[in-house]
Amino acid sequence: MDAFIVAITSVWTDSGFSAFQPGNAIMILVGLVLLYMAFAKEFEPLLLGPIAFGCVLANIPRNGFEEGVMALISAGISHEIFPPLIFLGVGAMTDFGPLIANPKTLLLGAAAQFGVFIALAGAMVIGFTPQEAAAIGIIGGADGPTSIYLATKLAPHLLGAIAVAAYSYMSLVPLIQPPVMKLFTTQKEREIVMEQLREVTRFEKVVFPIVTTIFISLLLPSVTSLVGMLMLGNLFRESGVTARLADTSENALINTVTIFLATGTGLTMSAEQFLNFDTILIIGLGLVAFIGGTAAGVLFGKFMNMFDGGKTNPLIGSAGVSAVPMAARVSQIVGAKANPANFLLMHAMGPNVAGVIGTAVAAGTMLAMLAPK
């Protein structure tokens, strides 16, 4: 009998129940809410689902994640392995044709990064360090992998909150953007029908990723891995002779890496790191950044409209945030509601893919200024 009691006591002492804290319960509840949003409400389920489940796992005391496969998944984030691989798949899925056909939309992608710097300034005002503020501000680019990449370099202790904010706002694009777009445009501007884009040659589509990689990498070497993998994936797509590599990159590879990246992000959401006032501030600043970027893109679209004889529909400026292709679809939806004959999707894809490049450039600029030398 004594041996049985000793065995039971040993099991209880070694169990997670004996070390379970109120903070663990709160974070497991957060994970369950996120799972509900992902699977019941379909808010970015491919990303939010693994993040949410990773959050639940991270808050099981004595889970032994210091070694084994979970340790390797965490290392894939901390050693910046997963974000570039995600970019490889994104590049294979991306058509830069609309941007090449209408190069001025690159300016819309740049303008939408204004929200990043609004949030950066706000974060510094309320007491975050410049490095923390930069990592928070990049949420405004609506680019999860870039947000994770920058956070691991500048503020790894804020990674969980930043990643959750970035992916949450990406999933809420259809809810957040339309009111902002309507606030800064008139009915007449929303009704503008844009001219059909010219056809882009295969030569242009092959040259673009090569030239872009060389130029941006020389200017901002710290983001060479992100930009390089993005453009390599696009070369697989556009070369015409690497269809198998393009298919693997945009399907099997990106799906596999997404599972690891999202789950690893969830593993950073332990109660010790997540349950603090900074998390609330980060989520609020992320919203400011996202709204600011959307507004800046639309306002710059209005500016372009003034100087091109009314040919630019300002709604496409909202697609300058890099939530591809969701932000472009929202531009199309809002434009079609104003004018059923309007088809803005291809025009909006120009600033949308420019936003991907713009967010990487913004991240590289911050790294150049703030990363430890």
C-alpha positions in Angstrom: 0.0 0.0 0.0 2.8 2.4 0.9 4.4 1.7 -2.5 1.2 2.5 -4.3 0.8 5.8 -2.4 4.4 6.7 -3.3 3.8 5.9 -6.9 0.6 8.0 -7.0 2.4 10.8 -5.3 5.3 10.6 -7.7 2.9 10.7 -10.7 1.1 13.8 -9.3 4.3 15.6 -8.4 5.6 15.1 -12.0 2.3 16.0 -13.7 1.4 19.3 -15.2 -1.5 19.6 -12.8 0.8 20.1 -9.8 2.5 23.1 -11.6 -0.6 24.4 -13.2 -1.1 28.2 -12.6 -4.0 30.6 -13.3 -1.9 32.2 -16.1 -1.7 28.8 -17.9 -5.5 28.5 -17.6 -6.0 32.0 -19.1 -3.6 31.3 -22.0 -5.2 27.9 -22.8 -8.6 29.8 -22.9 -7.0 32.3 -25.3 -5.8 29.4 -27.4 -9.3 27.9 -27.5 -10.9 31.3 -28.5 -8.4 31.6 -31.3 -9.2 28.0 -32.4 -12.9 29.0 -32.5 -12.1 32.0 -34.6 -9.9 29.9 -36.9 -12.2 26.9 -37.5 -15.7 28.2 -36.7 -15.4 31.7 -38.0 -12.7 30.9 -40.7 -10.5 33.8 -39.8 -7.2 32.8 -41.5 -7.6 29.1 -40.4 -4.4 27.9 -42.0 -2.4 30.2 -39.8 -4.5 30.9 -36.8 -5.3 27.3 -36.2 -1.7 26.1 -35.6 -0.9 29.3 -33.7 -3.8 28.7 -31.4 -3.0 25.0 -30.8 0.7 25.9 -30.2 -0.5 28.4 -27.6 -2.4 25.6 -25.8 0.7 23.3 -25.9 3.0 26.0 -24.7 0.9 26.4 -21.5 1.0 22.8 -20.4 3.5 22.8 -17.5 6.5 20.5 -17.8 5.9 19.8 -21.4 9.5 18.9 -22.1 9.7 21.2 -25.2 13.3 22.1 -24.4 14.3 19.2 -26.6 12.9 17.1 -29.4 10.8 18.1 -32.3 9.2 21.1 -30.6 12.7 22.5 -29.8 13.6 22.1 -33.5 10.4 23.9 -34.5 11.2 26.8 -32.2 14.7 26.9 -33.5 13.3 27.2 -37.1 11.9 30.5 -36.0 14.7 31.8 -33.8 17.3 30.9 -36.5 15.2 32.6 -39.2 14.6 29.4 -41.3 10.9 29.4 -41.8 10.1 33.0 -42.9 12.4 32.8 -46.0 10.9 29.4 -46.9 7.4 30.9 -46.6 8.5 33.7 -49.0 9.7 31.1 -51.5 6.2 29.7 -51.7 4.6 33.2 -51.8 6.9 34.1 -54.7 5.8 31.0 -56.6 2.2 32.1 -56.1 2.7 35.8 -57.0 2.1 37.4 -60.4 4.2 40.6 -60.6 2.6 41.3 -64.0 0.2 44.0 -62.8 3.0 45.8 -61.1 5.2 45.6 -64.2 2.4 46.8 -66.4 1.7 49.8 -64.1 4.9 50.6 -62.3 3.5 53.7 -60.6 1.5 51.4 -58.3 4.9 50.6 -56.6 4.4 54.0 -55.0 1.1 52.9 -53.5 2.8 49.9 -51.9 5.4 52.3 -50.5 2.8 54.8 -49.2 1.0 52.0 -47.4 4.1 51.5 -45.3 3.4 54.8 -43.6 1.4 53.0 -41.0 4.5 51.1 -40.0 6.2 54.3 -39.0 3.1 55.8 -37.3 3.0 52.8 -35.0 6.8 52.9 -34.5 6.6 56.5 -33.4 3.6 55.8 -31.1 5.4 52.8 -29.5 8.4 54.9 -28.7 6.3 57.7 -27.2 4.6 55.2 -24.8 7.9 53.8 -23.6 9.0 50.9 -25.9 12.7 50.8 -27.0 13.5 51.7 -30.6 14.1 48.0 -31.4 10.8 47.0 -29.8 8.9 49.8 -31.5 10.3 48.8 -34.9 9.2 45.2 -34.4 5.7 46.4 -33.4 5.4 48.9 -36.2 6.0 46.3 -38.9 2.6 44.8 -38.0 1.2 47.5 -40.2 2.6 45.9 -43.2 0.2 43.0 -42.7 2.9 40.5 -43.5 3.2 37.7 -40.9 6.6 36.2 -42.0 8.3 39.6 -42.1 6.8 40.5 -38.7 8.2 37.3 -37.3 11.5 37.8 -39.0 12.0 41.3 -37.6 10.8 40.4 -34.2 13.3 37.5 -33.8 16.1 39.9 -34.6 15.0 43.0 -32.7 12.6 41.9 -29.9 12.3 38.1 -29.6 10.5 38.5 -26.2 7.6 40.1 -28.0 7.4 37.6 -30.8 4.1 35.9 -29.6 2.2 39.1 -29.3 3.5 40.6 -32.5 2.8 37.4 -34.5 -0.8 37.1 -33.1 -1.5 40.7 -33.9 -0.1 40.5 -37.4 -2.0 37.4 -38.4 -5.2 38.5 -36.6 -5.3 41.8 -38.6 -4.5 39.9 -41.8 -7.5 37.8 -41.2 -9.7 40.8 -40.4 -8.8 42.7 -43.6 -12.4 42.4 -45.0 -13.7 44.0 -41.8 -11.1 46.7 -41.0 -10.4 48.1 -44.5 -13.8 48.9 -46.1 -14.8 51.6 -43.5 -11.4 53.3 -43.8 -11.6 53.1 -47.6 -15.0 54.7 -47.7 -14.1 57.4 -45.1 -11.3 58.8 -47.3 -13.0 58.5 -50.8 -16.1 59.9 -52.4 -18.7 57.9 -54.2 -17.5 59.4 -57.5 -13.9 58.3 -56.8 -15.0 54.7 -55.9 -16.9 54.5 -59.2 -13.8 55.2 -61.4 -13.3 52.4 -64.0 -9.6 52.0 -64.7 -8.1 51.2 -68.2 -7.2 47.6 -69.0 -3.6 46.8 -68.2 -1.2 46.1 -71.0 0.1 42.6 -71.6 3.4 41.9 -69.9 6.0 39.7 -71.8 7.7 36.7 -70.4 11.1 38.4 -70.7 9.9 41.2 -68.4 8.5 38.8 -65.9 11.9 36.9 -65.7 14.0 40.0 -65.6 12.0 41.7 -62.9 12.8 39.3 -60.0 16.5 39.1 -60.9 16.9 42.9 -61.0 14.8 43.5 -57.9 16.8 40.9 -55.9 20.2 42.4 -56.9 19.1 46.0 -56.2 17.3 45.5 -52.9 19.9 43.1 -51.6 22.8 45.5 -52.3 20.8 48.3 -50.7 19.6 46.4 -47.7 21.7 43.2 -47.3 19.9 42.2 -44.1 16.7 41.2 -46.0 18.5 39.3 -48.8 17.1 36.0 -47.5 13.5 37.3 -47.6 13.7 39.1 -50.9 15.9 36.5 -52.5 13.6 33.6 -51.7 10.5 35.6 -52.7 12.0 36.3 -56.1 13.5 32.8 -56.5 10.0 31.4 -56.1 8.7 33.8 -58.6 11.4 32.8 -61.1 10.3 29.2 -60.7 6.8 30.4 -61.7 7.8 32.6 -64.6 10.8 30.8 -66.2 8.5 28.3 -68.0 10.9 25.4 -67.4 10.6 24.8 -63.6 7.0 24.0 -63.2 7.7 21.1 -60.8 9.7 23.4 -58.5 7.0 26.1 -58.7 4.3 23.5 -57.8 6.3 22.2 -54.9 7.1 25.7 -53.6 3.5 26.9 -53.8 1.8 23.8 -52.5 3.7 21.1 -50.5 6.5 23.2 -49.2 4.6 26.3 -48.1 1.9 24.2 -46.5 4.5 22.2 -44.5 6.5 25.3 -43.5 3.2 27.1 -42.5 2.4 24.3 -40.1 5.9 24.6 -38.4 6.0 28.4 -38.5 2.5 28.9 -37.1 2.9 26.2 -34.5 6.3 27.5 -33.4 4.8 31.0 -33.1 2.1 29.6 -30.8 4.8 28.0 -28.7 6.1 31.5 -27.8 2.7 32.4 -26.2 3.5 31.1 -22.7 1.7 32.8 -19.8 5.0 34.2 -18.6 5.7 36.0 -21.9 2.2 36.9 -23.0 0.2 37.9 -20.0 1.3 41.5 -19.5 0.2 45.0 -20.3 2.7 45.2 -23.2 0.6 42.7 -25.1 -2.5 44.9 -25.0 -0.4 47.8 -26.1 1.1 45.8 -29.0 -2.3 44.7 -30.2 -3.6 48.3 -30.1 -0.6 49.7 -31.8 -0.8 47.0 -34.5 -4.4 48.1 -35.2 -3.2 51.7 -35.5 -0.5 50.7 -37.9 -2.8 48.7 -40.1 -5.5 51.4 -40.3 -2.7 54.0 -40.9 -1.3 52.0 -43.7 -4.7 51.5 -45.3 -5.5 55.2 -45.0 -2.1 56.3 -46.4 -2.4 54.0 -49.4 -5.9 55.4 -50.2 -4.8 59.0 -49.7 -1.8 58.5 -52.0 -4.2 57.0 -54.5 -6.2 60.2 -54.4 -3.0 62.1 -54.9 -2.2 60.1 -58.0 -5.8 60.5 -59.3 -5.3 64.3 -59.2 -2.2 64.1 -61.4 -3.2 61.5 -64.0 -6.5 63.0 -65.1 -8.7 61.0 -62.9 -7.5 57.6 -64.2 -6.6 56.0 -60.8 -9.3 54.7 -58.5 -8.0 55.5 -55.0 -9.4 52.3 -53.7 -6.5 50.3 -55.1 -4.2 52.2 -52.7 -5.6 50.2 -49.8 -4.1 47.1 -51.3 -0.7 48.5 -50.6 -0.6 46.5 -47.4 0.9 43.1 -48.2 -2.0 40.8 -47.2 -1.9 39.0 -50.6 -4.3 38.6 -52.3 -6.9 39.5 -49.7 -6.4 43.2 -49.7 -6.7 43.3 -53.5 -10.0 41.4 -53.3 -11.3 43.9 -50.8 -10.5 46.7 -53.2 -12.4 44.8 -55.9 -15.4 44.2 -53.6 -15.7 47.8 -52.4 -15.3 49.1 -56.0 -17.9 46.7 -57.4 -20.4 47.8 -54.8 -19.9 51.4 -55.9 -20.0 50.5 -59.6 -21.1 47.0 -60.6 -19.2 47.4 -63.9 -15.9 48.1 -62.0 -13.2 45.4 -62.0 -10.3 46.5 -59.9 -8.7 43.2 -58.9 -5.8 43.2 -61.4 -5.1 46.8 -60.8 -5.1 46.3 -57.1 -2.7 43.4 -57.4 0.0 45.9 -58.4 0.1 47.7 -55.1 -0.6 44.5 -53.3 2.5 42.7 -54.4 4.4 46.0 -54.2 3.4 46.0 -50.5 5.2 42.7 -50.0 8.4 44.2 -51.3 7.7 47.4 -49.4 7.3 45.7 -46.1 10.6 43.8 -46.6 12.3 47.1 -47.5 10.9 48.7 -44.4 12.1 45.8 -42.3 15.5 46.0 -43.9 15.7 49.8 -43.2 14.9 49.2 -39.5 17.5 46.5 -39.3 20.1 48.7 -40.8 19.3 51.4 -38.3 18.6 49.5 -35.2 20.1 46.0 -35.3 23.0 45.3 -33.0 26.3 45.8 -34.9 
